Amino acid sequence: MIHQINPELVKDLRLKAEQIRKREIEIIYSARAGHTGGSLSATNVLTVLYFNEMKTNPARPDDPDRDRFIMSKGHSVEALYCVLAKAGYISDELLDTYGQCGSKLAGHPTRKVPGVEMNTGALGHGLPAGVGMAIAAKMDGKSYRTFVLMGDGEQGEGSIYEAAMAASHYHLDNLVAIIDRNHLQISGNTEDVMSLEPMRSRWEAFGWDVHEADGDDIVSLMGAFADLKQVSGKPHLIISHTTKGKGVSYMENVAKWHHGVPTDEEYAQAIAEISARIESLQK
């Protein structure tokens, strides 16, 4: 479907995404630890969710009418923390403590952090919890939606497919799942580790409303989220086709950057590349 999209909004979201990518590199480099590639590939999705799609209230993280977000691929927590800071849930000062002894910001999401709905990191848990939240909304007559971001390597977890069946059975059209389809997991290419294709037809067979988007492109993602509103009575899935390590040339599509810390020289190059895009978008 063709959508009318505000070009100024698109530019603003692109700028925010690049600023968030820069912060991800900064905190990973400072902490000397992190899951860099998957955080970078998920950044556009999180940016569109928090700054265009979801109903959120940083001043009231426990607002009962808020949309819920679950970072099921919890190892990419750096992207989530940087988005939460950009959205006003946590301060930049707290963000800078990531990886330090005593910091609230652990290496996987924790509910000690404002804006985090549940502790994640053990893969396959996010969608089942999201199903429960979506059912609760239906039972309580609430209009909030639940969003769950999963990794593609995570699709090897059987609990995901149990949750997929339940979501369809209960007609959870207030549930939106997103798969960060970057084709790389810790062990290498997903299709070498455990074949996931045909991904779309599998989820459609479970009774889901399935959409695909170029997750490296803000406009494509905005269009996919807009298309969800055309279908009721089914849970929704967006397969977000992305590039692992997106935005840093030497990291893109390189499996070793699933987790990895840049050297001083690599850090300088990454910051220079991202800063150049930020400067261009600010003109």
NUFIDREN-797991 format. One record per residue (C-alpha): residue in one letter; residue number from 1; x, y, z. Coordinates in nm, 4 decimals, m for minus. Example, Ala and Ser with C-alpha at 12.3 -4.5 7.8 and 13.67 -1.06 7.14 Angstrom:
BEGIN
  aa    i         X         Y         Z
   a    1    1.2300   m0.4500    0.7800
   s    2    1.3670   m0.1060    0.7140
This chain:
BEGIN
  aa    i         X         Y         Z
   m    1    0.0000    0.0000    0.0000
   i    2    0.1229    0.3517   m0.0824
   h    3    0.1391    0.5843    0.2180
   q    4    0.1833    0.9577    0.2425
   i    5    0.4828    1.0076    0.4691
   n    6    0.6043    1.3411    0.6005
   p    7    0.9597    1.3938    0.4667
   e    8    1.0533    1.6070    0.7680
   l    9    0.9487    1.3245    0.9996
   v   10    1.1519    1.0784    0.7957
   k   11    1.4583    1.3025    0.8168
   d   12    1.4120    1.3418    1.1921
   l   13    1.3839    0.9652    1.2429
   r   14    1.6928    0.9036    1.0300
   l   15    1.8834    1.1582    1.2355
   k   16    1.7711    1.0012    1.5619
   a   17    1.8710    0.6552    1.4369
   e   18    2.2222    0.7749    1.3523
   q   19    2.2588    0.9537    1.6854
   i   20    2.1504    0.6344    1.8604
   r   21    2.4003    0.4269    1.6577
   k   22    2.6769    0.6628    1.7626
   r   23    2.5844    0.6229    2.1293
   e   24    2.5797    0.2445    2.0910
   i   25    2.9360    0.2459    1.9630
   e   26    3.0411    0.4863    2.2399
   i   27    2.9025    0.2798    2.5282
   i   28    3.0255   m0.0528    2.3878
   y   29    3.3728    0.0901    2.3380
   s   30    3.3730    0.2400    2.6875
   a   31    3.2436   m0.0791    2.8527
   r   32    3.4778   m0.2987    2.6481
   a   33    3.1861   m0.5350    2.5964
   g   34    2.8656   m0.5603    2.3975
   h   35    2.6699   m0.7173    2.1144
   t   36    2.7507   m0.4641    1.8470
   g   37    2.6211   m0.6098    1.5201
   g   38    2.2690   m0.6941    1.6327
   s   39    2.2285   m0.3652    1.8159
   l   40    2.3152   m0.1754    1.4991
   s   41    2.0791   m0.3825    1.2828
   a   42    1.7888   m0.3306    1.5248
   t   43    1.8341    0.0452    1.5611
   n   44    1.5975    0.1552    1.2836
   v   45    1.3144   m0.0650    1.4130
   l   46    1.3519    0.0685    1.7659
   t   47    1.3689    0.4263    1.6411
   v   48    1.0467    0.3941    1.4416
   l   49    0.8742    0.2189    1.7317
   y   50    0.9634    0.4673    2.0040
   f   51    0.9442    0.7897    1.8046
   n   52    0.6597    0.7232    1.5639
   e   53    0.4592    0.4103    1.6373
   m   54    0.4216    0.3294    2.0052
   k   55    0.2162    0.5116    2.2648
   t   56    0.4717    0.5799    2.5378
   n   57    0.5096    0.8133    2.8341
   p   58    0.8653    0.8499    2.9688
   a   59    0.7327    1.0606    3.2565
   r   60    0.5136    0.7652    3.3597
   p   61    0.6874    0.4395    3.2630
   d   62    0.4159    0.2481    3.4497
   d   63    0.1238    0.4217    3.2751
   p   64   m0.1397    0.1440    3.2531
   d   65   m0.2405    0.2573    2.9033
   r   66    0.1130    0.2537    2.7579
   d   67    0.2085    0.0282    2.4706
   r   68    0.4390   m0.2516    2.5843
   f   69    0.7732   m0.3363    2.4224
   i   70    0.9736   m0.6519    2.4865
   m   71    1.3334   m0.6808    2.3656
   s   72    1.3304   m1.0587    2.3252
   k   73    1.6766   m1.0499    2.1639
   g   74    1.8042   m0.9173    2.4944
   h   75    2.1709   m0.9495    2.4045
   s   76    2.1258   m0.6393    2.1843
   v   77    2.0487   m0.4367    2.4937
   e   78    2.2798   m0.1519    2.3927
   a   79    2.0320   m0.0463    2.1255
   l   80    1.7462   m0.0509    2.3769
   y   81    1.9348    0.1491    2.6407
   c   82    2.0380    0.4126    2.3862
   v   83    1.6795    0.4448    2.2593
   l   84    1.5469    0.4729    2.6152
   a   85    1.7968    0.7516    2.6806
   k   86    1.7020    0.9304    2.3599
   a   87    1.3322    0.8996    2.4501
   g   88    1.3855    1.0400    2.8002
   y   89    1.3409    0.7276    3.0128
   i   90    1.6971    0.7359    3.1444
   s   91    1.9650    1.0036    3.1541
   d   92    2.2758    1.0216    2.9390
   e   93    2.4747    1.0171    3.2620
   l   94    2.3258    0.6790    3.3513
   l   95    2.3801    0.5538    2.9962
   d   96    2.7499    0.6341    3.0310
   t   97    2.7738    0.3916    3.3246
   y   98    2.6877    0.0913    3.1073
   g   99    2.9153   m0.1991    3.1909
   q  100    3.0558   m0.0389    3.5056
   c  101    3.0473   m0.2051    3.8462
   g  102    2.7284   m0.1108    4.0304
   s  103    2.5486    0.0288    3.7245
   k  104    2.1778   m0.0438    3.6765
   l  105    2.2542   m0.1064    3.3107
   a  106    2.3402   m0.4743    3.2906
   g  107    2.4396   m0.6679    2.9795
   h  108    2.0785   m0.7776    2.9264
   p  109    1.7538   m0.5862    2.9897
   t  110    1.6406   m0.5647    3.3506
   r  111    1.3248   m0.4168    3.5004
   k  112    1.5418   m0.2055    3.7290
   v  113    1.5713    0.0267    3.4283
   p  114    1.2735    0.2587    3.3620
   g  115    1.0967    0.1598    3.0404
   v  116    1.2037   m0.2051    3.0455
   e  117    0.8977   m0.4312    3.0679
   m  118    1.0708   m0.7598    3.1494
   n  119    1.4107   m0.9171    3.2009
   t  120    1.5217   m1.0885    2.8809
   g  121    1.8253   m1.2638    2.7450
   a  122    1.7256   m1.6292    2.7576
   l  123    1.6063   m1.6477    2.3986
   g  124    1.2529   m1.7544    2.3130
   h  125    1.0891   m1.5993    2.6185
   g  126    0.9807   m1.2624    2.4782
   l  127    0.6977   m1.3732    2.2511
   p  128    0.5285   m1.5994    2.5093
   a  129    0.5331   m1.3094    2.7572
   g  130    0.4021   m1.0768    2.4869
   v  131    0.1125   m1.3139    2.4231
   g  132    0.0273   m1.2963    2.7920
   m  133    0.0351   m0.9161    2.7895
   a  134   m0.1848   m0.9045    2.4794
   i  135   m0.4362   m1.1435    2.6344
   a  136   m0.4407   m0.9303    2.9504
   a  137   m0.5217   m0.6210    2.7445
   k  138   m0.8128   m0.8022    2.5794
   m  139   m0.9444   m0.9256    2.9140
   d  140   m0.9195   m0.5791    3.0704
   g  141   m1.0735   m0.3998    2.7720
   k  142   m0.7556   m0.1956    2.7205
   s  143   m0.6433   m0.0535    2.3873
   y  144   m0.2671   m0.0782    2.4355
   r  145   m0.0593   m0.2903    2.2002
   t  146    0.2347   m0.5185    2.2749
   f  147    0.5423   m0.5217    2.0519
   v  148    0.8098   m0.7936    2.0616
   l  149    1.1447   m0.7747    1.8804
   m  150    1.3068   m1.1119    1.8159
   g  151    1.6314   m1.2129    1.6517
   d  152    1.6352   m1.4461    1.3547
   g  153    1.8732   m1.6869    1.5266
   e  154    1.6195   m1.6917    1.8083
   q  155    1.3693   m1.8586    1.5738
   g  156    1.5266   m2.1931    1.6627
   e  157    1.3533   m2.1785    2.0023
   g  158    1.0434   m2.3989    2.0175
   s  159    0.8695   m2.1725    2.2704
   i  160    0.8275   m1.9132    1.9956
   y  161    0.6078   m2.1441    1.7906
   e  162    0.3953   m2.2434    2.0899
   a  163    0.3373   m1.8709    2.1454
   a  164    0.2657   m1.8202    1.7751
   m  165   m0.0103   m2.0813    1.7899
   a  166   m0.1610   m1.9271    2.1026
   a  167   m0.1561   m1.5759    1.9548
   s  168   m0.3476   m1.6952    1.6507
   h  169   m0.5898   m1.9030    1.8579
   y  170   m0.6804   m1.6002    2.0704
   h  171   m0.6964   m1.3622    1.7702
   l  172   m0.4443   m1.1238    1.9259
   d  173   m0.4559   m0.8373    1.6777
   n  174   m0.3088   m0.6159    1.9544
   l  175    0.0200   m0.8090    1.9313
   v  176    0.2991   m0.7105    1.6906
   a  177    0.6114   m0.9248    1.6560
   i  178    0.9175   m0.8154    1.4603
   i  179    1.2016   m1.0401    1.3454
   d  180    1.5381   m0.8720    1.2945
   r  181    1.6265   m1.0733    0.9843
   n  182    1.9987   m1.0042    0.9455
   h  183    2.0897   m1.3664    0.8554
   l  184    2.3757   m1.3894    1.1068
   q  185    2.3855   m1.5360    1.4549
   i  186    2.6713   m1.6137    1.6922
   s  187    2.7532   m1.9384    1.5096
   g  188    2.7384   m1.7940    1.1575
   n  189    2.4754   m1.7759    0.8846
   t  190    2.1311   m1.8695    1.0112
   e  191    2.0624   m2.0965    0.7152
   d  192    2.3757   m2.2976    0.7924
   v  193    2.2927   m2.3301    1.1616
   m  194    1.9184   m2.4017    1.1306
   s  195    1.7223   m2.3226    0.8152
   l  196    1.4509   m2.0623    0.8753
   e  197    1.3076   m2.0283    0.5278
   p  198    1.0385   m2.0116    0.4079
   m  199    0.9872   m1.7770    0.7025
   r  200    0.6861   m1.5854    0.5746
   s  201    0.4783   m1.8868    0.4770
   r  202    0.5573   m2.0584    0.8067
   w  203    0.4128   m1.7698    1.0069
   e  204    0.1176   m1.7324    0.7717
   a  205    0.0453   m2.1020    0.8269
   f  206    0.0234   m2.0261    1.1997
   g  207   m0.2499   m1.7739    1.1175
   w  208   m0.0501   m1.4508    1.1408
   d  209   m0.0802   m1.1345    0.9319
   v  210    0.2724   m1.1129    0.7870
   h  211    0.4497   m0.8136    0.6330
   e  212    0.8048   m0.7645    0.5116
   a  213    1.0137   m0.4473    0.5249
   d  214    1.3598   m0.3236    0.4417
   g  215    1.4707   m0.2724    0.8004
   d  216    1.7661   m0.0649    0.6845
   d  217    1.5210    0.1925    0.5468
   i  218    1.3080    0.4118    0.7747
   v  219    1.0367    0.4719    0.5124
   s  220    0.9924    0.1006    0.4452
   l  221    0.9507    0.0317    0.8160
   m  222    0.7006    0.3148    0.8592
   g  223    0.4968    0.1741    0.5731
   a  224    0.4986   m0.1766    0.7179
   f  225    0.3741   m0.0563    1.0561
   a  226    0.1027    0.1479    0.8844
   d  227   m0.0106   m0.1605    0.6884
   l  228   m0.0727   m0.3538    1.0114
   k  229   m0.3720   m0.1359    1.0856
   q  230   m0.5529   m0.2742    0.7789
   v  231   m0.5952   m0.6231    0.9263
   s  232   m0.7924   m0.7205    1.2371
   g  233   m0.8505   m1.0511    1.4100
   k  234   m0.4939   m1.1772    1.3610
   p  235   m0.1589   m1.1209    1.5357
   h  236    0.0893   m0.9282    1.3216
   l  237    0.4475   m1.0023    1.2182
   i  238    0.6982   m0.7790    1.0408
   i  239    1.0015   m0.9528    0.8925
   s  240    1.2557   m0.6708    0.9010
   h  241    1.5332   m0.7463    0.6514
   t  242    1.8451   m0.5838    0.7920
   t  243    2.2226   m0.5785    0.7727
   k  244    2.4123   m0.6955    1.0778
   g  245    2.6462   m0.4159    1.1846
   k  246    2.4457   m0.1614    0.9823
   g  247    2.6085    0.1786    0.9605
   v  248    2.9716    0.0814    1.0225
   s  249    3.1332   m0.0294    0.6986
   y  250    3.3801   m0.2861    0.8334
   m  251    3.1151   m0.4463    1.0598
   e  252    2.8411   m0.4951    0.8003
   n  253    2.7582   m0.8619    0.7291
   v  254    3.0567   m0.9840    0.9326
   a  255    2.9647   m1.2584    1.1794
   k  256    3.2400   m1.1806    1.4306
   w  257    3.0668   m0.8513    1.5146
   h  258    2.7789   m1.0425    1.6728
   h  259    2.9691   m0.9417    1.9831
   g  260    3.2897   m0.7484    1.9656
   v  261    3.4585   m0.4327    2.0828
   p  262    3.6312   m0.2024    1.8349
   t  263    3.9991   m0.1191    1.8759
   d  264    4.0975    0.2447    1.9133
   e  265    4.1444    0.2737    1.5373
   e  266    3.8187    0.0915    1.4593
   y  267    3.6324    0.3063    1.7094
   a  268    3.7633    0.6248    1.5490
   q  269    3.6562    0.5019    1.2042
   a  270    3.3078    0.4022    1.3219
   i  271    3.2490    0.7373    1.4933
   a  272    3.3763    0.9242    1.1879
   e  273    3.1414    0.7361    0.9524
   i  274    2.8351    0.7874    1.1702
   s  275    2.9221    1.1502    1.2506
   a  276    2.9448    1.2301    0.8799
   r  277    2.5900    1.1040    0.8283
   i  278    2.4665    1.2985    1.1309
   e  279    2.6244    1.6163    0.9979
   s  280    2.4618    1.5620    0.6584
   l  281    2.1176    1.5068    0.8133
   q  282    2.1486    1.8202    1.0277
   k  283    2.1911    2.0476    0.7248
